[in-house]
Amino acid sequence: MPSHDSDAFDTDFSRRRVFQEFDQAVREANRAAIAAAIGVVTKEQVLRVAIAVSQLRARYLREVLMLSHESGERAMDPTAILDLRQMREAYEEALNGFGALRHALERGYYDLTKG
């Protein structure tokens, strides 16, 4: 086997090893930071967040459908549009937060407890 093939293998192996070390260090740093910031996370807490996101979604969609009421006059009301924007932002922010919570769990940054 020519030496350049062996060198490429060694370089690829070393690179993968360095990235594995980075991933492990990031995982440990995240676990420590999240544990210090939020403590123990229960399955019930995560489910309550999911329910809250569902409720925000429903409230937002209800308001979207309300735009068609009163012959569309509601859609022309600046206050109604501002309310709609606030509901959308609340829903999207909660959804993003829930996504971050799920991502952290999937990456092993925290464990769920039954409590």
DAKANOR-V643091 format. One record per helix or strand of 2 or more residues. SS is the DSSP state (@ for helix, = for strand). FROM is the first residue (numbers start at 1). LEN is the number of residues. Records with the same first field share a line. If there is no record, write none. Layout:
SS->FROM-LEN  FROM-LEN
//
This chain:
@->3-36  43-24  70-7  78-29
=->41-2  112-2
//
